[in-house]
Amino acid sequence: MSDITVSSAVSCAINHIGTGIYSSGKIVSYLLTKGFPDDISYAAVAELVDRGYIDDRRAARKVLIAREGKKQESRNYILNRLLQAGIKESIAEETASSLDDDVTTCKRLFDASFNSVDTDKNEFLKLAKLRGYSMESSLKAHALWMSEHN
């Protein structure tokens, strides 16, 4: 591996990153699309991780923040979203497992999305299903939501 090539890949990645927050996987993909070979791309990303330019935990937090409130999703959906964002599998799994249980997060989704006890129960369940919650978690969250709003 040539230091000049790794160096140019690092420079290219830094220019792309700027002040943004990117995962290691996204930067590897970016470098590959720019024509850098696999080994050079991975070496450049490893160097950037060591320097602190890339931090998958910080990138995971960015994803979680974007999925709060009305965009809340189940743990499985969040895990898949983290992996799709190029976050290392071990960090994605650690992040997802640290989240509150699905009943709690589903109730938060209901809190953010509904304000009337007159809303049809099926609307709650439909939204929960779209966000990856099981029927069991959805029903428990709905019961909690109703008990707080009656």
C-alpha positions, 0 to 999 in steps of 0.5 A, spaced: 500 500 500 502 506 498 502 512 503 501 517 497 495 513 495 492 512 502 494 519 504 490 522 498 484 517 500 484 520 507 484 527 504 478 526 499 474 523 505 476 529 509 474 533 504 467 529 503 466 529 511 467 536 512 463 538 519 458 532 518 457 526 521 458 520 517 459 512 519 465 508 517 461 504 512 459 510 508 466 513 507 468 506 505 463 507 500 464 514 498 471 512 497 470 506 492 465 510 488 471 515 487 475 510 484 480 508 490 481 500 491 478 496 497 484 496 501 486 503 500 479 505 502 479 501 508 486 503 510 484 510 509 477 509 514 481 506 519 486 512 519 480 517 520 477 512 525 484 513 529 484 520 528 477 521 531 474 524 524 469 518 523 466 515 529 460 510 528 457 511 535 456 518 534 453 517 527 449 512 530 446 517 535 445 522 529 440 516 526 437 515 533 435 523 534 432 523 527 428 517 529 424 520 535 417 522 536 413 521 530 418 517 527 420 512 532 421 505 530 422 498 533 428 496 535 429 491 529 427 497 525 432 501 528 438 496 528 436 495 520 437 503 519 443 503 523 446 497 519 444 501 512 447 507 515 454 504 514 455 503 522 459 497 524 455 491 526 457 491 533 456 498 534 449 498 531 447 492 535 450 495 541 446 501 540 439 498 538 440 493 545 441 499 549 434 502 547 428 502 551 423 496 550 418 496 544 412 497 548 415 504 551 418 506 545 411 504 541 407 508 547 412 514 545 410 514 538 403 514 540 404 520 545 407 524 539 402 522 534 395 522 537 392 526 542 384 524 542 382 518 545 376 518 540 382 516 535 380 509 532 384 503 535 386 501 528 389 507 527 394 506 533 395 499 530 396 501 523 402 506 525 405 501 530 405 496 524 408 501 519 414 502 524 416 495 526 412 494 532 409 487 534 402 486 535 403 484 542 407 491 543 402 495 540 397 493 544 400 493 550 403 500 548 395 502 546 393 500 553 398 504 557 396 510 552 389 509 553 390 509 561 394 515 561 389 519 557 382 517 560 
